[in-house]
Amino acid sequence: MIKEIAFVGSPVTDIKRAREFYQGVLGLRATTTDPDAKWVEFEVGNGTFGVGDYGDQWRPAQGGTMAAFETDELDALVQKVRDSGATVAMDVTESPVCHFAIIVDPFGNSLMLHKRKGE
């Protein structure tokens, strides 16, 4: 029986560049301190998001798994992504319960930046 989501992970092809994007642009805090690690985990609230560079066994895929990161500064974060040169695939969009945008990390992985309404 599945009890919980252990983590969400995305494949990357350059762990240093991934760390720069996820820490520097999105502001996530890495819990992995080994600079030579092939896997880096980031603390996101009560959850964990990881990126890994394991060669041809695990590669970024267009339309693959997507993580959604909750933010209280959606517009500012989307602009920071634009300023970094990363792709904003879908600009800020409103749904009945939230606002969100879809961005693409430097490796082609889609990510959602999400803000619930009423928070």
Buried (B, 14 or more C-beta within 10 A) or exposed (E): EEEEEEEBBBBBEEBEBBBEBBBEBBEBEBEBEEEEBEBBBBEBEEBBBBBBBEEEEEBBEEEEEEBBBBBEEBBEBBEBBEEBEBBBEBEBEEEEEBBBBBBBBBBBBBBBBBBEEEE
